Amino acid sequence: MAIVKPFKGLRPPREIVEELACLPYDVMNSTEAAQMADGKECSLLRITRAEIECPPGTDIHGDEVYGKAVENFRLFREKGWLKEDPEARYYIYAQTMNGRTQYGLVGCAATADYENGIIRKHELTRPDKEEDRMVLTRYLNANIEPVFFSYKAVPEIDEIVRNIVENEAPEYDFVAEDGFGHHFWPVYDAGTNLRIESLFREKVPFTYVADGHHRTAAAARIGAEKRALNPNHTGDEEYNFFMAVHFPDNQLQIIDYNRLVKDLNGMDEDLFLKALGQSFEIELVGDPIWKPSRLHEFSMYLSGKWYKLTAKEGTFNDDDPIGVLDVTILSEHILKPLLGIEDLRTSQRIDFVGGIRGLGELKRRVDSGEMKVAFALYPVSMEQLIHIADSGNIMPPKTTWFEPKLRSGLVIHSI
């Protein structure tokens, strides 16, 4: 069963939380990070993207950047921008998007659960990104940003959360610049904290990495590294645990993750459309933006026109958790055989756009001439994600997109 334990969170005072909290490090580049932190002296980006305070051209993976992160982390604590809670506790973190709110519990997952498969994953990690977060964690001795986990909903846990949010004012409550609401409650009652921990051990057999595979893998590696260096290791040390926000599966919604391709692999449009007809029913929609409404439907934008593509029988396998996915159908019947894109993780001819940006972004990039063709997909369900993780399978790259993103800086876990 899952270990999810309370911890002494390092948190900002209420009056600066909105300035300090920021988007996760991996949804922006250095230039965007600098713009987001501009005029915000206590933005956590000065730690998570410390290259913004280094000379232009500095290697973002160099010792100078990690050293600056350590220096700023120390300064944030000295200035009182981050203060440690006196007792270990859980925290409730809720997010509101488009009038819909999801409620997660912030607690520490166990690195041992990652190693023994209690924490289940659905994506492969890239060694370079994993190494970067591992090095930063090693320098800071802290999980500076949370990972995004899910679990099969437990009514007793839901009731505890509901009772707190309905009867207590949130410690933090703000709407960020992107329009998403963030609400945060420390769980102060000792008995309630003990009950939450027991419920995870009794009722939650597995947890699932929704977003943050690289940070999860990095935390597990740091735990193993520190364990090997400690001759008096007991298993209770904080480095054996890492911070995650755990959301019940029935509150989460996965957003579509779409594709753009730079060229037609040497084909003209007529030949490409004829080749598509081997595997798809093709319907010209025309000018209006058209979005898929069900599994095995695709939207394609090419030369100023939208097309509806419907996968033909035989192009998918509903009994195969990977073969049924629309990302698999797209790869196996369009990207690989027609467009010559064999590896989604390394090809320079393909790009990916989260559905939060809308299909208008696909249209814009094709119309600009930057890309030749765009494909929009129907989103994967949480049920599919859990089934794939439970069966030990791995989703193709860039399959899931979760929104809103967790804000970093609401709470930090020291190791």
URCOR-V229386 format. One record per backbone hydrogen bond with DSSP energy under -1.0 kcal/mol. CO is the residue of the C=O (numbers start at 0). NH is the residue of the N-H. Records with the same first field share a line. If there is no record, write none. Layout:
CO = NH + NH
This chain:
4 = 107
6 = 8 + 88
8 = 84
9 = 411
10 = 82
12 = 15
15 = 19
16 = 20
19 = 43
21 = 407
23 = 26
28 = 32
29 = 33
30 = 34
31 = 35
32 = 36
36 = 39
39 = 42
42 = 45
43 = 46 + 47
44 = 48
48 = 51
49 = 52
50 = 53
54 = 57
58 = 61
61 = 65
62 = 66
63 = 67
64 = 68
65 = 69
66 = 70
67 = 71
68 = 72
69 = 73
70 = 74
71 = 75
72 = 76
73 = 77
74 = 78
75 = 80 + 81
76 = 79
82 = 10
88 = 6
89 = 186
90 = 105
91 = 184
92 = 103
93 = 182
94 = 101
95 = 180
96 = 99
99 = 96
101 = 94
103 = 92
104 = 245
105 = 90
106 = 243
107 = 4
108 = 241
109 = 113
110 = 114
111 = 115
112 = 117 + 118
117 = 206
119 = 208
121 = 394
125 = 129
126 = 130
127 = 131
128 = 132
129 = 133
130 = 134
131 = 135
132 = 136
133 = 137
134 = 138
135 = 139
136 = 140
140 = 414
141 = 143
142 = 412
146 = 244
147 = 209 + 210
148 = 246
149 = 207
150 = 248
153 = 157
154 = 158
155 = 159
156 = 160
157 = 161
158 = 162
159 = 163
160 = 164
161 = 165
163 = 167
171 = 183
173 = 181
175 = 178
179 = 175
180 = 95
181 = 173
182 = 93
183 = 170 + 171
184 = 91
188 = 192
189 = 193
190 = 194
191 = 195
192 = 196
193 = 197
194 = 198
195 = 199
196 = 200
197 = 201
198 = 202
199 = 203
203 = 1
206 = 119
207 = 149
210 = 147
211 = 215
212 = 216
213 = 217
214 = 218
215 = 219
216 = 220
217 = 221
218 = 222
219 = 223
220 = 224
221 = 225
222 = 226
223 = 227
224 = 228
229 = 232
236 = 239
237 = 240
239 = 110
241 = 108
242 = 146
243 = 106
244 = 148
245 = 104
246 = 150
247 = 250
248 = 251
255 = 354
257 = 352
258 = 374
259 = 350
260 = 371 + 372
263 = 266
267 = 271
268 = 272
269 = 273
270 = 274
271 = 275
272 = 276
274 = 277
275 = 278 + 279
278 = 311
280 = 309
282 = 307
285 = 305
293 = 296
295 = 310
297 = 308
298 = 375
299 = 306
300 = 373
301 = 304
304 = 301
305 = 284 + 285
306 = 299
307 = 282
308 = 297
309 = 280
311 = 314
316 = 319
319 = 323
321 = 324
324 = 328
325 = 329
326 = 330
327 = 331
328 = 332
329 = 333 + 334
330 = 335
333 = 337 + 338
334 = 340
342 = 346
348 = 261
350 = 259
352 = 257
353 = 356
354 = 357
357 = 360
358 = 362
359 = 363
360 = 364
361 = 365
362 = 366
363 = 367
364 = 370
365 = 368
372 = 260
373 = 300
374 = 258
375 = 298
380 = 384
381 = 385
382 = 386
383 = 387
384 = 388
385 = 389
386 = 390
387 = 392
388 = 391
400 = 254
407 = 21
411 = 9
412 = 142
